[in-house]
Amino acid sequence: MILSATPSAATPAGESWRHFSAADRKRLGGPGLRSFVAIADLWGLTEAERMRMLGLPGRSTYFGWLAKARTDAPLILPLDTLLRISAVLGIHKALRILFANDADAQFWLRAPNSGPLFGGQPPLALAANGTQDGLMLLRRHLDAWRGGLFSAPLPALDDVTAPIDDSDIVWA
């Protein structure tokens, strides 16, 4: 999901990023929410966790959004909600890259984690704490991990992976 700013005549130069058109939000609302629901189902999220990840909309608002998304009715979500959905999509993508299967990813999401970011809590607790920061911290952590920056080695990974040597370096 990519959000793009559409400047208007009233938008000061250099501040177009602050204004996202209703048309963009309408175009992304239904597909974004349907994707979020599919991921939430895969992750086994409770209704409360789903609503916290979406920014704590009212229950009737949440179910109204779902009804519109399921019937392809026009749906204009708040920018904050779209940004939260975007973070969930990024987390999901990173988990698919980092883990060989969904079961391993689910285990990692729900298992206590002694890493400094998690403080013994499962990563899912950070994502579902109700703040956009929690989602973004988890997304950035996973993006850094999949990019090879900070992370503890996976158990037994060295047993199945050969060390890199000079023959692995190829100049094209």
WOCORTA-V74139 format. One record per backbone hydrogen bond with DSSP energy under -1.0 kcal/mol. NH is the residue of the N-H (numbers start at 1). CO is the residue of the C=O. E is the energy in kcal/mol with one decimal. If there is no record, write none. Layout:
NH_CO_E ; NH_CO_E
This chain:
6_19_-1.2 ; 11_8_-1.6 ; 15_12_-2.0 ; 18_15_-1.6 ; 19_16_-1.4 ; 25_21_-2.2 ; 26_22_-2.6 ; 27_23_-2.4 ; 28_24_-2.1 ; 29_25_-1.7 ; 32_28_-2.5 ; 33_29_-2.5 ; 34_30_-2.5 ; 35_31_-2.2 ; 36_32_-2.5 ; 37_33_-2.5 ; 38_34_-2.1 ; 39_35_-2.3 ; 40_36_-3.0 ; 41_37_-2.5 ; 42_38_-2.1 ; 43_39_-2.8 ; 45_40_-2.6 ; 50_46_-2.3 ; 51_47_-2.4 ; 52_48_-2.3 ; 53_49_-2.4 ; 54_50_-1.6 ; 55_52_-1.4 ; 56_51_-3.2 ; 62_58_-2.9 ; 63_59_-2.5 ; 64_60_-1.9 ; 65_61_-2.6 ; 66_62_-2.3 ; 67_63_-2.2 ; 68_64_-2.2 ; 69_65_-2.8 ; 70_66_-2.5 ; 71_67_-1.3 ; 73_68_-2.2 ; 82_78_-2.1 ; 83_79_-2.6 ; 84_80_-2.0 ; 85_81_-2.5 ; 86_82_-2.4 ; 87_83_-2.0 ; 88_84_-2.2 ; 89_85_-2.5 ; 90_86_-2.1 ; 91_87_-2.4 ; 92_88_-2.7 ; 93_89_-2.4 ; 94_90_-2.4 ; 95_91_-2.5 ; 96_92_-2.1 ; 97_93_-1.6 ; 98_94_-2.8 ; 99_95_-2.2 ; 105_101_-1.7 ; 106_102_-2.8 ; 107_103_-2.2 ; 108_104_-2.4 ; 109_105_-2.5 ; 110_106_-1.7 ; 111_107_-1.8 ; 118_115_-1.2 ; 119_115_-2.2 ; 120_113_-2.4 ; 121_118_-1.9 ; 124_109_-2.6 ; 125_122_-1.3 ; 127_123_-1.9 ; 128_124_-2.3 ; 129_126_-1.2 ; 135_131_-1.3 ; 136_132_-2.5 ; 137_133_-2.9 ; 138_134_-1.9 ; 139_135_-2.4 ; 140_136_-2.8 ; 141_137_-2.3 ; 142_138_-2.5 ; 143_139_-2.7 ; 144_140_-2.4 ; 145_141_-2.4 ; 146_142_-2.9 ; 147_143_-1.2 ; 148_145_-1.5 ; 149_144_-2.7 ; 157_154_-1.9 ; 160_157_-1.1 ; 161_157_-1.1 ; 168_165_-2.1 ; 169_166_-1.3
